[in-house]
Amino acid sequence: MLQVQTFRPFRIRLTDSRALQVNYSEYVALHPGEPILVYWSETGGFEIISLDQIVALEAGPRAAGKAAK
């Protein structure tokens, strides 16, 4: 989901039942050498999340006018 040509918003579901909304690709980053993800919220805060805390990724709707491939 992070490397697709046309970004599609998605939610990250965590083991503690939270769902983090990712509306822009710039709001998340994978660490290159560790199993962690950095998530920046729209309010300016950030969280460092271990990948084993992620239980699901839920794709959001495509942008208007974009056909599925």
Secondary structure, DSSP 8 states (H G I E B T S, - for coil): --S-SS---EEEEETTS-EEEE-SGGGEEE-SSSSEEEEE-TTS-EEEEEGGGEEEEEE----TT----
